[in-house]
Amino acid sequence: PVPTLCPAGFHAASIDQSNQSSALCSGLCPAGHTCPYPGTIEPNRTAAGFFAPDGSTVPQPCGSASIYCPDGSPIPVRVVDGHESFTNLSLNPRLDPNDTTTRTSQQPVPAGYIAVGGERLACGSASVYCPGGSATPVRVADGHESFTNLSLNPHLDPNNTTTRTSQR
């Protein structure tokens, strides 16, 4: 009888079919990789924006803006409070930068904004301000006022009261 190839989701030690006769072959495809075909010898590293747990045959999209998946992810990574997820096209140029299901990275949110669940939101009102990397707005102290410090974020409109960066 001709030995059968290791099934998809498993990987083989060699191309020699006689080494692929075990039910488990060399084992499950390792996390962060896929083994899409029967007889896979070299597992495929999962591209940024996707993840693959042990035994995967196809990569899964990362999921939402609150998580991101760097290259070779076995599971999605939760975005840190005060950070936003984004798609870094230098890590995977095939991705759509507007697709929140295939985020690859995180970065601190710029001054004037907060980040909740990996998404950038305006700071709020003139009674609060948001330094860079904020997860929640900071209340303006009594006797002070909020303002937009353009040296912290030159892309803001200084007349917009919803994106204040500082107090004075």
C-alpha positions, 0 to 999 in steps of 0.5 A: 500500500502507498502511504498517505500524505499528512493531512492539511493542518499537520506538517511532515518531516520530509517529502518522503511519503513513507515518513508521512504514514503516522496519524500525527505525522510530525505534529500539528501545524505550529501556531502562527503558521498554516499548513494548507495542503496534505503533505505540507513540509514547510509551514507558511508563516502567517502574514501580518493582519491575520492569525493562525492557532495550532493546526491551521489550514488557512489564516484568519483575519485579525478581527476588529480595531480593538486587536491587531496581528503582527506577522506570525501571530498565533492569536490576536493581540489586544490594543493597549489603552490610549493606542489605536490600531492601524494597518502598516502596509510595509508589513503587508502591502496587500491589505486595505488600510481601511479594513478594521479586521486586518490591523497589523500594529498599534501606536499611541493616539496623538494629542487632542484625541483619546483611544478606546478599543483601538479607535481614535475619538475626539477628546470631547469638549473645552472642559477637558484636554487630551495629551498624546497616548490618552485613554480618557480625557483629563479634566481642566483644573479650576482657574485654567482653560484648555487649548490646542498646543500645535507643537504637540499636534500640528494637524489640529484646528486651534479653534476646534474645542473637541480636540484640545491638547493642554491646559493653561 
